[in-house]
Amino acid sequence: MNKIQPPSFSNRVYSVWYRHILVYVKNIFSNGIPPFLEPLLFLAGVGIGLGGFVGEINGIAYVTFLASGIIAPPAMFTAAYECTFGTFIRLEFDKVYDGMIASSITVDDLFIGEILFAGTKGLFFSSAVLAVLSSFGLIESPMAIFTVFVGFFTAMMFAALSLLVTSFVNNINHFNFYFTGFITPTFFLSGIVFPLNTLPKFVEIFALIFPLVHSVNLMRAFCFNKFELSLIGDVLYIITFVLAIGFLAILRLRQKIIT
């Protein structure tokens, strides 16, 4: 009698990813329009308004400098919201995960698929922002297309970190501390609005802790075709962050679900 073979690891992870995609596209209009509008509002409010006072940064028009940086934050925000509020609701209220792990899907499959889904959203959001910026002539380099892949890994970083935070949270309102105490400072201390070298040296060094700094460095390199050896460090940081924090997050969530 032949034994039924369980689905492969890739198929199990894909099924989790695909389930989230199906749910996401059910409301594609409300989910898909904001990424195209947000960069316009930000550039109008900050880039054009503040740009009249700032002028240029390192020989680059301020609005262009800003445009090259704002491709990254949407990937961060979408992953952070997806893997905090979204994960918590699926875990505690909707009990979605209970049914999924009752099948052949393991807890590891579940959250690896979740991280990959958040990465996919990050890629989509970065693509949307890049398309808007390019249509206005703010991003002209053909190499800028690679920023969408940086957006993918940026979202994976914040998905892993947000899952780790979720593993400690028992009240959904506690996520406010994460967004106010970490996500917001990350946005302002990542070199998006102003160069980090304008800060005191100790603050500039401290800012390197924030994951978004490394994504912004890579995105600006592709936007302006300026590549330095230090970018290798940014790549290694991102890879190490995803693997290490992702491992810790899944370890803790495995204990939370099983117990």
C-alpha positions as CSV (number, residue, x, y, z in Angstrom):
1,M,0.0,0.0,0.0
2,N,1.5,3.3,-1.1
3,K,1.9,6.0,1.6
4,I,0.6,9.5,0.8
5,Q,3.6,11.8,0.6
6,P,3.1,15.2,2.3
7,P,3.6,18.3,0.2
8,S,7.1,19.5,-0.2
9,F,8.5,22.4,1.8
10,S,8.3,24.8,-1.1
11,N,4.6,23.8,-1.8
12,R,3.7,24.3,1.8
13,V,5.3,27.7,2.0
14,Y,3.8,28.6,-1.4
15,S,0.3,27.7,-0.2
16,V,0.6,30.1,2.8
17,W,1.9,32.9,0.5
18,Y,-0.9,32.2,-2.1
19,R,-3.6,32.2,0.6
20,H,-2.5,35.7,1.7
21,I,-2.3,36.9,-1.9
22,L,-5.9,35.8,-2.6
23,V,-7.1,37.6,0.5
24,Y,-5.2,40.7,-0.5
25,V,-6.5,40.9,-4.0
26,K,-10.1,40.7,-2.9
27,N,-9.8,44.4,-2.0
28,I,-7.2,45.3,-4.6
29,F,-8.7,48.7,-5.3
30,S,-8.4,49.9,-1.7
31,N,-5.2,48.1,-1.2
32,G,-3.5,49.0,-4.4
33,I,-4.4,52.7,-4.9
34,P,-2.6,54.3,-1.8
35,P,0.9,53.3,-2.9
36,F,0.5,55.4,-6.0
37,L,-0.9,58.4,-4.1
38,E,1.3,58.6,-1.0
39,P,4.5,59.5,-2.8
40,L,2.8,62.4,-4.6
41,L,1.4,63.8,-1.3
42,F,4.7,63.4,0.4
43,L,6.7,65.1,-2.4
44,A,4.2,67.9,-2.6
45,G,4.2,68.5,1.1
46,V,7.9,68.0,1.9
47,G,9.8,67.9,-1.4
48,I,8.4,70.9,-3.1
49,G,7.6,72.9,0.0
50,L,10.9,72.3,1.9
51,G,12.9,72.1,-1.3
52,G,12.4,75.8,-1.9
53,F,14.4,76.4,1.3
54,V,16.9,73.6,1.1
55,G,17.9,73.9,-2.6
56,E,20.4,71.2,-3.3
57,I,22.1,68.4,-1.3
58,N,25.5,67.2,-2.6
59,G,24.7,68.9,-5.9
60,I,21.3,67.1,-6.3
61,A,18.0,69.0,-6.2
62,Y,16.3,68.3,-2.9
63,V,13.2,66.9,-4.4
64,T,15.3,64.4,-6.4
65,F,17.3,63.5,-3.3
66,L,14.0,63.0,-1.4
67,A,12.5,61.0,-4.2
68,S,15.4,58.5,-4.2
69,G,14.8,57.8,-0.5
70,I,11.0,57.5,-0.3
71,I,11.0,54.3,-2.4
72,A,12.0,52.4,0.8
73,P,9.5,53.5,3.6
74,P,6.3,52.0,1.9
75,A,8.0,48.6,2.0
76,M,8.8,49.1,5.7
77,F,5.3,50.3,6.6
78,T,3.3,47.7,4.7
79,A,5.4,44.8,6.2
80,A,5.2,46.3,9.7
81,Y,1.4,46.6,9.6
82,E,1.0,43.2,8.0
83,C,3.1,41.3,10.5
84,T,1.9,43.1,13.6
85,F,-1.8,43.9,13.4
86,G,-2.4,41.5,10.6
87,T,-0.6,38.6,12.2
88,F,-2.1,39.3,15.6
89,I,-5.7,39.3,14.3
90,R,-5.1,36.0,12.4
91,L,-3.5,34.5,15.5
92,E,-5.7,35.7,18.3
93,F,-9.1,36.7,16.8
94,D,-9.7,34.9,13.5
95,K,-7.8,31.8,14.6
96,V,-6.7,31.3,11.0
97,Y,-3.4,29.7,12.0
98,D,-5.2,26.9,13.9
99,G,-6.8,25.6,10.8
100,M,-3.6,25.9,8.7
101,I,-1.3,24.0,11.1
102,A,-4.0,21.3,11.4
103,S,-3.0,20.4,7.9
104,S,0.5,19.4,6.7
105,I,1.7,23.0,7.2
106,T,4.1,23.5,10.0
107,V,4.6,26.7,12.1
108,D,7.9,27.3,10.3
109,D,6.1,27.0,6.9
110,L,3.4,29.4,8.1
111,F,5.7,32.3,9.1
112,I,8.2,31.8,6.3
113,G,5.3,32.2,4.0
114,E,4.2,35.2,5.9
115,I,7.6,36.9,5.6
116,L,7.7,36.1,1.9
117,F,4.2,37.6,1.4
118,A,5.2,40.8,3.2
119,G,8.2,40.9,0.9
120,T,5.9,40.6,-2.1
121,K,3.9,43.5,-0.8
122,G,7.1,45.5,-0.3
123,L,8.1,44.8,-3.9
124,F,4.7,45.9,-5.1
125,F,4.7,49.1,-3.0
126,S,8.2,50.0,-4.1
127,S,7.3,49.4,-7.7
128,A,4.3,51.7,-7.4
129,V,6.4,54.5,-5.9
130,L,9.1,54.0,-8.5
131,A,6.5,54.2,-11.3
132,V,5.1,57.4,-10.0
133,L,8.5,59.0,-9.5
134,S,9.7,57.9,-12.9
135,S,6.6,59.3,-14.6
136,F,7.5,62.7,-13.2
137,G,11.1,62.5,-14.3
138,L,12.5,62.4,-10.7
139,I,14.1,59.0,-11.2
140,E,15.8,58.6,-14.6
141,S,18.5,55.9,-14.1
142,P,17.6,52.5,-15.7
143,M,19.4,50.9,-12.8
144,A,16.6,52.2,-10.5
145,I,14.5,49.1,-11.5
146,F,16.6,47.2,-9.0
147,T,15.2,49.3,-6.1
148,V,12.1,47.2,-6.2
149,F,14.1,44.1,-5.2
150,V,15.6,46.2,-2.4
151,G,12.0,46.9,-1.4
152,F,11.4,43.2,-1.3
153,F,14.2,42.5,1.2
154,T,13.4,45.7,3.1
155,A,9.9,44.3,3.7
156,M,11.3,41.0,4.7
157,M,13.5,42.7,7.3
158,F,10.6,44.5,8.9
159,A,8.3,41.5,8.5
160,A,10.8,39.4,10.6
161,L,11.2,42.2,13.2
162,S,7.4,42.7,13.4
163,L,6.8,39.0,13.9
164,L,9.3,39.1,16.7
165,V,7.5,42.0,18.3
166,T,4.1,40.2,17.8
167,S,5.5,37.2,19.7
168,F,5.7,39.3,22.8
169,V,2.4,41.2,22.5
170,N,-0.7,40.0,24.3
171,N,-2.8,43.2,23.7
172,I,-3.2,44.6,20.2
173,N,-2.9,48.2,21.5
174,H,0.7,47.6,22.6
175,F,1.7,47.8,18.9
176,N,1.4,51.6,19.3
177,F,4.7,51.5,21.3
178,Y,6.5,49.7,18.5
179,F,5.3,52.1,15.8
180,T,5.8,55.3,17.9
181,G,9.1,54.2,19.6
182,F,10.8,52.4,16.6
183,I,9.1,52.7,13.2
184,T,8.8,56.5,13.3
185,P,12.3,57.2,14.5
186,T,13.5,54.7,11.9
187,F,11.9,56.8,9.2
188,F,13.5,60.0,10.3
189,L,16.9,58.6,11.1
190,S,17.5,56.7,7.9
191,G,18.8,59.4,5.7
192,I,15.6,59.8,3.7
193,V,14.7,63.4,4.5
194,F,18.3,64.6,5.2
195,P,21.8,63.1,4.9
196,L,23.0,61.4,8.0
197,N,26.4,63.0,7.9
198,T,24.7,66.3,8.9
199,L,24.1,64.8,12.3
200,P,26.5,64.7,15.2
201,K,28.9,61.8,14.7
202,F,27.6,59.7,17.6
203,V,24.1,60.1,16.3
204,E,25.2,59.1,12.8
205,I,26.8,56.0,14.1
206,F,23.8,55.1,16.3
207,A,21.5,55.5,13.3
208,L,23.3,52.6,11.6
209,I,21.4,50.3,13.9
210,F,18.2,51.1,12.1
211,P,17.5,48.6,9.3
212,L,16.0,51.2,6.9
213,V,19.4,53.0,6.6
214,H,20.9,50.1,4.7
215,S,18.0,49.9,2.3
216,V,18.1,53.6,1.6
217,N,21.8,53.4,0.9
218,L,21.3,50.7,-1.7
219,M,18.3,52.4,-3.3
220,R,20.2,55.7,-3.7
221,A,23.1,53.8,-5.2
222,F,20.8,52.4,-7.9
223,C,19.0,55.7,-8.4
224,F,22.2,57.7,-8.9
225,N,24.5,54.9,-10.3
226,K,27.0,55.5,-7.5
227,F,28.4,52.3,-6.0
228,E,30.8,52.0,-3.2
229,L,32.4,49.1,-1.3
230,S,30.4,50.1,1.8
231,L,27.3,48.8,0.1
232,I,28.6,45.3,0.6
233,G,28.1,45.9,4.3
234,D,24.6,47.1,3.7
235,V,23.8,43.9,1.8
236,L,25.3,41.7,4.5
237,Y,23.4,43.6,7.2
238,I,20.1,43.0,5.4
239,I,20.7,39.2,4.8
240,T,21.9,38.7,8.4
241,F,19.0,40.6,9.8
242,V,16.4,38.6,7.9
243,L,17.9,35.3,8.8
244,A,18.7,36.0,12.5
245,I,15.6,38.0,13.4
246,G,13.4,35.7,11.3
247,F,14.7,32.7,13.1
248,L,14.1,34.2,16.6
249,A,10.6,35.3,15.6
250,I,9.6,31.9,14.3
251,L,11.1,30.2,17.4
252,R,9.0,32.3,19.7
253,L,5.8,32.1,17.7
254,R,6.2,28.4,17.5
255,Q,6.1,28.3,21.3
256,K,3.2,30.7,21.4
257,I,1.1,28.7,19.0
258,I,1.9,25.2,20.3
259,T,1.3,26.2,23.9
